[in-house]
């Protein structure tokens, strides 16, 4: 749900209990719309994140780490000038609005104790972070400046008077009794239930309004004049109870997670029945819940952005390889027709006294064919018959010499295309940013991403290992996660008598069965491993997938071959239909 009044009230109360009387030690502005305060209270450090990001405006304590710019922005410099070493003296929420005031006491340049007020307005795309002098109600600056050209209602520029965002006469739900709630509904007879709650009371989001209606046993879209007295009373009771619980701090923060991809989709400070389709993750602290929600959500966003960027690079190179192959295959066809030009040269030579300069073509009998027949030959009228013959012989010679070169280029381009098909498959299988970093680093190493430093994909303690499974007969089965891991698994980890597997002619993982010196691997284990090879391949959703297998000693990596590319012989093939239910027990995830 958005940062509505209930969330802001709960976070405000928690922040008051944790950071009132804390000192501001450092201030950073890692992003254009985000400020990070390093606080300390009784030796305990806290990191307070305040953001006016239009998509995710918020305030909460965080454990996330951010990269700070080398030169701090002007707003950050202003905050440092006025708030460094200041003491947080109060945190308030005016009239249950989506606004938080943080008052900070500090000594001014004259050595006199002053109070500055940081105002955090959490209002979607209109969100802002504003530093003011509350005694004079003067704006020192805002992280987003508002001029008269942008807003006719108020300005947020240095020296202007601070005016709160417009409030169209809404009621404060914390000071509203049940009679006033019922009266409000009766005064709006044609309005829908959830719209009355949103439009009449401060800090109530559409999601909270619909939750109140559902808990009262009323459809949120029911018109007020269709409600019975009993339903009106039920709505007022649910409404009153929710805000009583909020004031008594009788709340439980939740984050709601989509189990299909483990992505957090929402959060609340009460259990929402309208979000029952999602998995609930309970937290003891509102700050912890919000930090988890936004950190994981941001990681998903970063993951998708990075994945999209890598896919563009891979798609570009796949198209480049395809075009190159198409061109070279056309040249190969022409080169393979080289003998035709030799024949034309020989026919001109054998008929040279019958031809004259200036002819554009000649019809000659081809005595070299099994059944002699006439053949029409194009001639350059500017050349003599002898020169025309030499022209065809030169073309023959050129194409003949090019044949081996073209075949070599086709082999290289085919190998490169196959490599990128493997990288694309690995990208599609990537589960987290660490997987993406390994793919990115591989592309940097291969020269496809230039002028960029490699990103650490995890230290040696946390670096991912190949997936490890145990077959029903107790054999260890290893599955590579990406090309470089496939290389290491096959060429460094596997022993000569281990069984190596790979899907035939389609991208996929290298799979190793640890043979333990057993030359006769049970058929059931072979099929379990083959199922893994098919499942972790591009053929995951296909049926009857061909999987080749052989001893590792029959697998070789050609000199100069790209990561994950090998050749093998003395192999057998089995066919499986990939099934997730048939995957054996995993032991290292």
LODO-603907 format. One record per residue (C-alpha): residue number from 1; residue in three letters; z, x, y. Coordinates in steps of 0.02 Angstrom, whole numbers, plus 50000, padded with zeros to 5 digits. Example, Ala and Ser with C-alpha at 12.3 -4.5 7.8 and 13.67 -1.06 7.14 Angstrom:
2
SITE resi resn    zz    xx    yy
SITE    1  ALA 50390 50615 49775
SITE    2  SER 50357 50684 49947
This chain:
589
SITE resi resn    zz    xx    yy
SITE    1  UNK 50000 50000 50000
SITE    2  UNK 49983 50060 50179
SITE    3  UNK 50129 50136 50274
SITE    4  UNK 50196 49966 50326
SITE    5  UNK 50363 49926 50406
SITE    6  UNK 50460 49925 50242
SITE    7  UNK 50400 50099 50193
SITE    8  UNK 50432 50167 50367
SITE    9  UNK 50606 50090 50370
SITE   10  UNK 50647 50166 50200
SITE   11  UNK 50579 50338 50245
SITE   12  UNK 50669 50332 50412
SITE   13  UNK 50835 50296 50329
SITE   14  UNK 50810 50436 50204
SITE   15  UNK 50759 50560 50337
SITE   16  UNK 50913 50515 50438
SITE   17  UNK 51024 50557 50290
SITE   18  UNK 50935 50722 50258
SITE   19  UNK 50875 50802 50420
SITE   20  UNK 50983 50736 50563
SITE   21  UNK 51065 50892 50641
SITE   22  UNK 50934 51006 50560
SITE   23  UNK 50858 51147 50663
SITE   24  UNK 50671 51171 50687
SITE   25  UNK 50632 51350 50631
SITE   26  UNK 50442 51348 50624
SITE   27  UNK 50300 51232 50674
SITE   28  UNK 50124 51240 50603
SITE   29  UNK 49968 51134 50622
SITE   30  UNK 49870 51169 50462
SITE   31  UNK 49743 51031 50500
SITE   32  UNK 49681 50951 50659
SITE   33  UNK 49784 50794 50629
SITE   34  UNK 49932 50863 50530
SITE   35  UNK 50091 50952 50588
SITE   36  UNK 50217 51037 50474
SITE   37  UNK 50397 51068 50532
SITE   38  UNK 50504 51197 50441
SITE   39  UNK 50683 51136 50457
SITE   40  UNK 50852 51203 50403
SITE   41  UNK 51018 51113 50386
SITE   42  UNK 51175 51195 50316
SITE   43  UNK 51067 51329 50237
SITE   44  UNK 50953 51201 50153
SITE   45  UNK 50767 51213 50199
SITE   46  UNK 50660 51058 50224
SITE   47  UNK 50474 51042 50260
SITE   48  UNK 50432 50887 50362
SITE   49  UNK 50249 50834 50359
SITE   50  UNK 50183 50722 50498
SITE   51  UNK 50002 50666 50492
SITE   52  UNK 49889 50556 50599
SITE   53  UNK 49744 50572 50475
SITE   54  UNK 49652 50404 50493
SITE   55  UNK 49636 50388 50302
SITE   56  UNK 49814 50442 50259
SITE   57  UNK 49932 50434 50409
SITE   58  UNK 50110 50471 50355
SITE   59  UNK 50278 50557 50376
SITE   60  UNK 50384 50627 50235
SITE   61  UNK 50466 50783 50168
SITE   62  UNK 50348 50887 50064
SITE   63  UNK 50343 51030 49940
SITE   64  UNK 50154 51051 49959
SITE   65  UNK 50086 51214 50027
SITE   66  UNK 49956 51224 50164
SITE   67  UNK 49846 51362 50231
SITE   68  UNK 49875 51384 50417
SITE   69  UNK 49741 51435 50542
SITE   70  UNK 49749 51611 50614
SITE   71  UNK 49758 51542 50790
SITE   72  UNK 49872 51390 50815
SITE   73  UNK 49792 51241 50904
SITE   74  UNK 49848 51195 51080
SITE   75  UNK 49953 51047 51023
SITE   76  UNK 50045 51160 50900
SITE   77  UNK 50079 51285 51041
SITE   78  UNK 50149 51144 51148
SITE   79  UNK 50265 51087 51008
SITE   80  UNK 50326 51265 50983
SITE   81  UNK 50360 51284 51168
SITE   82  UNK 50464 51126 51179
SITE   83  UNK 50539 51102 51006
SITE   84  UNK 50567 51273 50925
SITE   85  UNK 50752 51298 50882
SITE   86  UNK 50783 51119 50934
SITE   87  UNK 50905 51005 50841
SITE   88  UNK 50848 50837 50772
SITE   89  UNK 50975 50716 50847
SITE   90  UNK 50907 50545 50801
SITE   91  UNK 50771 50454 50704
SITE   92  UNK 50731 50272 50744
SITE   93  UNK 50603 50136 50709
SITE   94  UNK 50581 50018 50858
SITE   95  UNK 50575 49832 50813
SITE   96  UNK 50518 49867 50634
SITE   97  UNK 50352 49929 50703
SITE   98  UNK 50245 50058 50613
SITE   99  UNK 50317 50188 50731
SITE  100  UNK 50451 50321 50711
SITE  101  UNK 50542 50407 50854
SITE  102  UNK 50615 50580 50819
SITE  103  UNK 50729 50642 50958
SITE  104  UNK 50751 50831 50971
SITE  105  UNK 50881 50917 51080
SITE  106  UNK 50843 51092 51144
SITE  107  UNK 50878 51206 51291
SITE  108  UNK 50745 51204 51426
SITE  109  UNK 50689 51354 51529
SITE  110  UNK 50837 51331 51646
SITE  111  UNK 50961 51332 51502
SITE  112  UNK 50995 51146 51517
SITE  113  UNK 51000 51036 51361
SITE  114  UNK 50850 50920 51360
SITE  115  UNK 50792 50787 51238
SITE  116  UNK 50610 50773 51191
SITE  117  UNK 50545 50631 51084
SITE  118  UNK 50411 50649 50951
SITE  119  UNK 50327 50480 50926
SITE  120  UNK 50234 50454 50762
SITE  121  UNK 50121 50301 50768
SITE  122  UNK 50062 50259 50592
SITE  123  UNK 49922 50136 50624
SITE  124  UNK 49768 50181 50522
SITE  125  UNK 49628 50252 50628
SITE  126  UNK 49735 50226 50784
SITE  127  UNK 49873 50339 50717
SITE  128  UNK 49941 50472 50833
SITE  129  UNK 50077 50603 50858
SITE  130  UNK 50140 50607 51036
SITE  131  UNK 50268 50719 51122
SITE  132  UNK 50360 50634 51266
SITE  133  UNK 50503 50658 51388
SITE  134  UNK 50600 50495 51352
SITE  135  UNK 50710 50504 51510
SITE  136  UNK 50554 50493 51620
SITE  137  UNK 50443 50408 51489
SITE  138  UNK 50311 50540 51520
SITE  139  UNK 50184 50600 51392
SITE  140  UNK 50179 50788 51370
SITE  141  UNK 50028 50776 51255
SITE  142  UNK 49961 50692 51099
SITE  143  UNK 49876 50763 50946
SITE  144  UNK 49740 50637 50992
SITE  145  UNK 49713 50610 51178
SITE  146  UNK 49666 50436 51238
SITE  147  UNK 49577 50423 51405
SITE  148  UNK 49529 50268 51503
SITE  149  UNK 49354 50280 51430
SITE  150  UNK 49426 50259 51255
SITE  151  UNK 49564 50132 51287
SITE  152  UNK 49584 50009 51430
SITE  153  UNK 49761 49967 51371
SITE  154  UNK 49843 50139 51385
SITE  155  UNK 49810 50324 51406
SITE  156  UNK 49885 50468 51306
SITE  157  UNK 49858 50621 51413
SITE  158  UNK 49981 50747 51489
SITE  159  UNK 50076 50667 51632
SITE  160  UNK 50036 50485 51590
SITE  161  UNK 50172 50356 51559
SITE  162  UNK 50200 50315 51376
SITE  163  UNK 50155 50137 51331
SITE  164  UNK 50187 50074 51154
SITE  165  UNK 50042 50005 51054
SITE  166  UNK 50010 49820 51088
SITE  167  UNK 50123 49696 50996
SITE  168  UNK 50058 49516 51002
SITE  169  UNK 50232 49436 51003
SITE  170  UNK 50274 49468 50821
SITE  171  UNK 50449 49440 50754
SITE  172  UNK 50564 49574 50683
SITE  173  UNK 50591 49527 50499
SITE  174  UNK 50760 49615 50497
SITE  175  UNK 50830 49493 50625
SITE  176  UNK 50743 49336 50559
SITE  177  UNK 50839 49201 50467
SITE  178  UNK 50770 49078 50339
SITE  179  UNK 50760 48933 50463
SITE  180  UNK 50649 49035 50580
SITE  181  UNK 50537 49084 50433
SITE  182  UNK 50512 48901 50383
SITE  183  UNK 50484 48853 50566
SITE  184  UNK 50351 48988 50583
SITE  185  UNK 50256 48917 50436
SITE  186  UNK 50266 48740 50504
SITE  187  UNK 50199 48801 50672
SITE  188  UNK 50042 48868 50586
SITE  189  UNK 49991 48721 50474
SITE  190  UNK 49811 48775 50439
SITE  191  UNK 49845 48961 50413
SITE  192  UNK 49853 49039 50240
SITE  193  UNK 50024 49095 50179
SITE  194  UNK 49990 49282 50177
SITE  195  UNK 49903 49275 50349
SITE  196  UNK 50056 49191 50427
SITE  197  UNK 50168 49329 50360
SITE  198  UNK 50052 49468 50422
SITE  199  UNK 50016 49391 50592
SITE  200  UNK 50191 49329 50633
SITE  201  UNK 50306 49470 50577
SITE  202  UNK 50308 49654 50621
SITE  203  UNK 50274 49784 50487
SITE  204  UNK 50214 49666 50349
SITE  205  UNK 50054 49724 50266
SITE  206  UNK 49935 49605 50176
SITE  207  UNK 49992 49678 50009
SITE  208  UNK 50175 49645 50046
SITE  209  UNK 50133 49471 50110
SITE  210  UNK 50040 49429 49949
SITE  211  UNK 50184 49500 49846
SITE  212  UNK 50308 49387 49938
SITE  213  UNK 50199 49236 49903
SITE  214  UNK 50177 49280 49718
SITE  215  UNK 50364 49308 49695
SITE  216  UNK 50394 49138 49774
SITE  217  UNK 50272 49060 49649
SITE  218  UNK 50143 49018 49782
SITE  219  UNK 49961 49068 49794
SITE  220  UNK 49941 49185 49945
SITE  221  UNK 49785 49090 50001
SITE  222  UNK 49872 48920 50006
SITE  223  UNK 49870 48838 50177
SITE  224  UNK 50040 48810 50257
SITE  225  UNK 50017 48620 50269
SITE  226  UNK 49989 48614 50081
SITE  227  UNK 50161 48687 50044
SITE  228  UNK 50303 48576 49984
SITE  229  UNK 50477 48592 50059
SITE  230  UNK 50532 48676 49898
SITE  231  UNK 50393 48805 49911
SITE  232  UNK 50434 48840 50093
SITE  233  UNK 50615 48868 50046
SITE  234  UNK 50563 48982 49903
SITE  235  UNK 50456 49089 50020
SITE  236  UNK 50596 49102 50148
SITE  237  UNK 50721 49152 50012
SITE  238  UNK 50608 49287 49940
SITE  239  UNK 50569 49351 50116
SITE  240  UNK 50752 49355 50166
SITE  241  UNK 50806 49437 50002
SITE  242  UNK 50677 49577 50016
SITE  243  UNK 50733 49626 50191
SITE  244  UNK 50917 49610 50147
SITE  245  UNK 50888 49731 50002
SITE  246  UNK 50795 49849 50118
SITE  247  UNK 50939 49852 50243
SITE  248  UNK 51065 49879 50103
SITE  249  UNK 50956 50023 50038
SITE  250  UNK 50941 49931 49874
SITE  251  UNK 50766 49996 49843
SITE  252  UNK 50671 50087 49705
SITE  253  UNK 50515 50186 49755
SITE  254  UNK 50366 50170 49639
SITE  255  UNK 50196 50253 49625
SITE  256  UNK 50064 50154 49531
SITE  257  UNK 49944 50253 49422
SITE  258  UNK 49775 50206 49347
SITE  259  UNK 49797 50255 49165
SITE  260  UNK 49608 50276 49141
SITE  261  UNK 49605 50433 49251
SITE  262  UNK 49788 50463 49295
SITE  263  UNK 49747 50438 49478
SITE  264  UNK 49883 50365 49590
SITE  265  UNK 49818 50207 49671
SITE  266  UNK 49967 50139 49768
SITE  267  UNK 50152 50155 49810
SITE  268  UNK 50293 50040 49863
SITE  269  UNK 50480 50038 49894
SITE  270  UNK 50501 49884 49782
SITE  271  UNK 50426 49842 49613
SITE  272  UNK 50264 49747 49649
SITE  273  UNK 50215 49618 49520
SITE  274  UNK 50041 49610 49597
SITE  275  UNK 50015 49790 49538
SITE  276  UNK 50073 49759 49359
SITE  277  UNK 49903 49815 49289
SITE  278  UNK 49947 49994 49332
SITE  279  UNK 50071 50115 49255
SITE  280  UNK 50230 50128 49359
SITE  281  UNK 50309 50296 49397
SITE  282  UNK 50485 50276 49465
SITE  283  UNK 50564 50396 49591
SITE  284  UNK 50741 50420 49654
SITE  285  UNK 50681 50464 49829
SITE  286  UNK 50552 50385 49944
SITE  287  UNK 50508 50558 50007
SITE  288  UNK 50476 50620 49830
SITE  289  UNK 50369 50467 49790
SITE  290  UNK 50262 50487 49946
SITE  291  UNK 50245 50675 49923
SITE  292  UNK 50189 50649 49744
SITE  293  UNK 50068 50508 49789
SITE  294  UNK 49981 50600 49932
SITE  295  UNK 49981 50771 49847
SITE  296  UNK 49901 50705 49688
SITE  297  UNK 49783 50593 49786
SITE  298  UNK 49730 50742 49892
SITE  299  UNK 49706 50846 49735
SITE  300  UNK 49592 50710 49665
SITE  301  UNK 49495 50709 49829
SITE  302  UNK 49480 50899 49830
SITE  303  UNK 49430 50895 49646
SITE  304  UNK 49291 50768 49678
SITE  305  UNK 49229 50862 49832
SITE  306  UNK 49226 51028 49742
SITE  307  UNK 49145 50952 49588
SITE  308  UNK 49011 50872 49697
SITE  309  UNK 48975 51038 49784
SITE  310  UNK 48960 51130 49618
SITE  311  UNK 48848 50993 49548
SITE  312  UNK 48730 51013 49697
SITE  313  UNK 48716 51200 49661
SITE  314  UNK 48686 51170 49475
SITE  315  UNK 48560 51028 49506
SITE  316  UNK 48466 51137 49631
SITE  317  UNK 48452 51279 49505
SITE  318  UNK 48403 51161 49364
SITE  319  UNK 48261 51092 49471
SITE  320  UNK 48210 51268 49519
SITE  321  UNK 48205 51322 49336
SITE  322  UNK 48106 51166 49288
SITE  323  UNK 47976 51195 49424
SITE  324  UNK 47963 51379 49377
SITE  325  UNK 47940 51334 49194
SITE  326  UNK 47807 51205 49236
SITE  327  UNK 47712 51333 49339
SITE  328  UNK 47726 51470 49209
SITE  329  UNK 47674 51355 49067
SITE  330  UNK 47519 51313 49167
SITE  331  UNK 47485 51499 49188
SITE  332  UNK 47517 51526 49003
SITE  333  UNK 47388 51395 48957
SITE  334  UNK 47264 51482 49071
SITE  335  UNK 47308 51654 48998
SITE  336  UNK 47288 51588 48822
SITE  337  UNK 47111 51535 48870
SITE  338  UNK 47068 51715 48918
SITE  339  UNK 46944 51734 48773
SITE  340  UNK 46837 51598 48851
SITE  341  UNK 46803 51711 49002
SITE  342  UNK 46761 51858 48888
SITE  343  UNK 46633 51748 48798
SITE  344  UNK 46554 51696 48964
SITE  345  UNK 46540 51878 49018
SITE  346  UNK 46458 51927 48852
SITE  347  UNK 46333 51781 48861
SITE  348  UNK 46282 51832 49037
SITE  349  UNK 46263 52014 48981
SITE  350  UNK 46154 51968 48830
SITE  351  UNK 46042 51860 48943
SITE  352  UNK 46048 51973 49095
SITE  353  UNK 45857 51993 49109
SITE  354  UNK 45833 51804 49109
SITE  355  UNK 45950 51780 49257
SITE  356  UNK 45924 51814 49443
SITE  357  UNK 46036 51836 49594
SITE  358  UNK 46055 51673 49691
SITE  359  UNK 46080 51560 49540
SITE  360  UNK 46232 51444 49547
SITE  361  UNK 46231 51411 49360
SITE  362  UNK 46142 51450 49199
SITE  363  UNK 46121 51356 49036
SITE  364  UNK 46130 51481 48892
SITE  365  UNK 46138 51468 48703
SITE  366  UNK 46306 51518 48630
SITE  367  UNK 46258 51615 48474
SITE  368  UNK 46441 51663 48445
SITE  369  UNK 46489 51491 48386
SITE  370  UNK 46467 51435 48206
SITE  371  UNK 46338 51309 48263
SITE  372  UNK 46239 51381 48409
SITE  373  UNK 46238 51262 48557
SITE  374  UNK 46197 51267 48741
SITE  375  UNK 46335 51307 48865
SITE  376  UNK 46330 51288 49055
SITE  377  UNK 46401 51438 49150
SITE  378  UNK 46446 51437 49337
SITE  379  UNK 46377 51586 49434
SITE  380  UNK 46413 51656 49607
SITE  381  UNK 46245 51656 49699
SITE  382  UNK 46301 51802 49806
SITE  383  UNK 46322 51913 49653
SITE  384  UNK 46195 51992 49535
SITE  385  UNK 46196 51938 49352
SITE  386  UNK 46285 52101 49308
SITE  387  UNK 46417 52072 49442
SITE  388  UNK 46444 51894 49380
SITE  389  UNK 46471 51961 49204
SITE  390  UNK 46595 52090 49271
SITE  391  UNK 46687 51952 49366
SITE  392  UNK 46717 51857 49204
SITE  393  UNK 46768 52016 49111
SITE  394  UNK 46893 52058 49249
SITE  395  UNK 46967 51883 49240
SITE  396  UNK 46980 51900 49052
SITE  397  UNK 47067 52068 49070
SITE  398  UNK 47186 52003 49204
SITE  399  UNK 47236 51850 49104
SITE  400  UNK 47256 51952 48945
SITE  401  UNK 47373 52072 49033
SITE  402  UNK 47469 51927 49111
SITE  403  UNK 47496 51840 48945
SITE  404  UNK 47646 51945 48891
SITE  405  UNK 47721 51943 49064
SITE  406  UNK 47708 51753 49074
SITE  407  UNK 47785 51734 48901
SITE  408  UNK 47930 51844 48956
SITE  409  UNK 47956 51744 49116
SITE  410  UNK 47950 51580 49018
SITE  411  UNK 48081 51647 48898
SITE  412  UNK 48193 51700 49044
SITE  413  UNK 48170 51534 49136
SITE  414  UNK 48203 51434 48977
SITE  415  UNK 48361 51534 48947
SITE  416  UNK 48416 51510 49128
SITE  417  UNK 48383 51323 49119
SITE  418  UNK 48482 51311 48957
SITE  419  UNK 48623 51408 49041
SITE  420  UNK 48631 51284 49185
SITE  421  UNK 48627 51138 49065
SITE  422  UNK 48780 51216 48983
SITE  423  UNK 48864 51241 49153
SITE  424  UNK 48827 51060 49198
SITE  425  UNK 48905 51002 49035
SITE  426  UNK 49059 51109 49070
SITE  427  UNK 49069 51034 49245
SITE  428  UNK 49063 50858 49173
SITE  429  UNK 49206 50904 49055
SITE  430  UNK 49313 50984 49193
SITE  431  UNK 49486 50906 49200
SITE  432  UNK 49563 50990 49352
SITE  433  UNK 49536 51109 49498
SITE  434  UNK 49578 51259 49389
SITE  435  UNK 49430 51214 49277
SITE  436  UNK 49319 51200 49432
SITE  437  UNK 49379 51367 49499
SITE  438  UNK 49331 51451 49335
SITE  439  UNK 49157 51374 49344
SITE  440  UNK 49140 51425 49526
SITE  441  UNK 49196 51603 49489
SITE  442  UNK 49070 51612 49348
SITE  443  UNK 48929 51559 49466
SITE  444  UNK 48988 51690 49592
SITE  445  UNK 48987 51824 49456
SITE  446  UNK 48810 51773 49406
SITE  447  UNK 48751 51780 49587
SITE  448  UNK 48717 51594 49611
SITE  449  UNK 48852 51574 49743
SITE  450  UNK 48843 51715 49870
SITE  451  UNK 48953 51788 50006
SITE  452  UNK 49111 51705 49942
SITE  453  UNK 49268 51775 49868
SITE  454  UNK 49324 51720 49697
SITE  455  UNK 49465 51594 49696
SITE  456  UNK 49611 51634 49581
SITE  457  UNK 49600 51510 49438
SITE  458  UNK 49780 51539 49390
SITE  459  UNK 49885 51693 49355
SITE  460  UNK 49889 51772 49183
SITE  461  UNK 50040 51668 49134
SITE  462  UNK 49959 51501 49177
SITE  463  UNK 49776 51539 49140
SITE  464  UNK 49706 51411 49021
SITE  465  UNK 49676 51459 48841
SITE  466  UNK 49546 51378 48727
SITE  467  UNK 49598 51210 48656
SITE  468  UNK 49688 51232 48491
SITE  469  UNK 49694 51104 48350
SITE  470  UNK 49766 51102 48174
SITE  471  UNK 49660 51027 48034
SITE  472  UNK 49739 50920 47898
SITE  473  UNK 49729 51070 47781
SITE  474  UNK 49821 51178 47908
SITE  475  UNK 49675 51279 47977
SITE  476  UNK 49678 51325 48162
SITE  477  UNK 49524 51265 48257
SITE  478  UNK 49488 51338 48429
SITE  479  UNK 49373 51254 48558
SITE  480  UNK 49307 51340 48715
SITE  481  UNK 49326 51249 48881
SITE  482  UNK 49186 51337 48977
SITE  483  UNK 49051 51470 48960
SITE  484  UNK 49161 51620 48996
SITE  485  UNK 49294 51555 48878
SITE  486  UNK 49159 51525 48746
SITE  487  UNK 49105 51706 48765
SITE  488  UNK 49282 51773 48747
SITE  489  UNK 49321 51655 48603
SITE  490  UNK 49165 51703 48503
SITE  491  UNK 49145 51887 48546
SITE  492  UNK 49327 51942 48565
SITE  493  UNK 49444 51818 48480
SITE  494  UNK 49351 51767 48322
SITE  495  UNK 49355 51880 48169
SITE  496  UNK 49196 51916 48067
SITE  497  UNK 49243 51796 47926
SITE  498  UNK 49294 51652 48042
SITE  499  UNK 49178 51502 48047
SITE  500  UNK 49080 51479 48209
SITE  501  UNK 49008 51308 48257
SITE  502  UNK 48897 51238 48393
SITE  503  UNK 48792 51082 48417
SITE  504  UNK 48608 51113 48381
SITE  505  UNK 48502 51134 48537
SITE  506  UNK 48617 51038 48654
SITE  507  UNK 48752 51103 48774
SITE  508  UNK 48926 51109 48701
SITE  509  UNK 49081 51210 48664
SITE  510  UNK 49094 51356 48544
SITE  511  UNK 49210 51306 48402
SITE  512  UNK 49299 51430 48288
SITE  513  UNK 49387 51391 48123
SITE  514  UNK 49515 51527 48083
SITE  515  UNK 49471 51560 47901
SITE  516  UNK 49627 51664 47860
SITE  517  UNK 49515 51763 47742
SITE  518  UNK 49468 51605 47646
SITE  519  UNK 49282 51609 47606
SITE  520  UNK 49282 51427 47551
SITE  521  UNK 49336 51319 47698
SITE  522  UNK 49376 51141 47637
SITE  523  UNK 49239 51016 47676
SITE  524  UNK 49362 50903 47767
SITE  525  UNK 49408 51044 47886
SITE  526  UNK 49223 51081 47916
SITE  527  UNK 49195 50900 47964
SITE  528  UNK 49348 50897 48077
SITE  529  UNK 49285 51052 48167
SITE  530  UNK 49107 50983 48175
SITE  531  UNK 49176 50823 48251
SITE  532  UNK 49261 50930 48386
SITE  533  UNK 49100 51026 48418
SITE  534  UNK 49006 50861 48439
SITE  535  UNK 49144 50779 48541
SITE  536  UNK 49152 50926 48664
SITE  537  UNK 48963 50928 48685
SITE  538  UNK 48831 50832 48780
SITE  539  UNK 48811 50728 48622
SITE  540  UNK 48985 50653 48636
SITE  541  UNK 48917 50476 48650
SITE  542  UNK 48776 50498 48523
SITE  543  UNK 48771 50468 48337
SITE  544  UNK 48721 50583 48195
SITE  545  UNK 48741 50742 48299
SITE  546  UNK 48679 50902 48215
SITE  547  UNK 48808 51043 48212
SITE  548  UNK 48760 51218 48153
SITE  549  UNK 48892 51329 48074
SITE  550  UNK 48898 51506 48007
SITE  551  UNK 49017 51651 47991
SITE  552  UNK 49054 51734 48158
SITE  553  UNK 48976 51898 48096
SITE  554  UNK 48806 51809 48102
SITE  555  UNK 48826 51771 48289
SITE  556  UNK 48762 51895 48418
SITE  557  UNK 48750 51901 48606
SITE  558  UNK 48583 51970 48667
SITE  559  UNK 48592 52109 48796
SITE  560  UNK 48596 52035 48972
SITE  561  UNK 48622 51857 48909
SITE  562  UNK 48718 51740 49023
SITE  563  UNK 48895 51681 48983
SITE  564  UNK 48905 51568 48831
SITE  565  UNK 48729 51609 48771
SITE  566  UNK 48717 51678 48593
SITE  567  UNK 48596 51685 48447
SITE  568  UNK 48640 51661 48263
SITE  569  UNK 48565 51657 48089
SITE  570  UNK 48611 51620 47907
SITE  571  UNK 48678 51452 47962
SITE  572  UNK 48696 51279 47888
SITE  573  UNK 48691 51111 47975
SITE  574  UNK 48800 50958 47955
SITE  575  UNK 48785 50791 48044
SITE  576  UNK 48929 50695 48123
SITE  577  UNK 48956 50548 48239
SITE  578  UNK 49085 50604 48369
SITE  579  UNK 49248 50506 48360
SITE  580  UNK 49402 50532 48467
SITE  581  UNK 49510 50451 48333
SITE  582  UNK 49458 50587 48209
SITE  583  UNK 49512 50730 48322
SITE  584  UNK 49651 50828 48236
SITE  585  UNK 49819 50867 48315
SITE  586  UNK 49810 50972 48473
SITE  587  UNK 49943 51107 48487
SITE  588  UNK 49926 51188 48659
SITE  589  UNK 49907 51048 48786
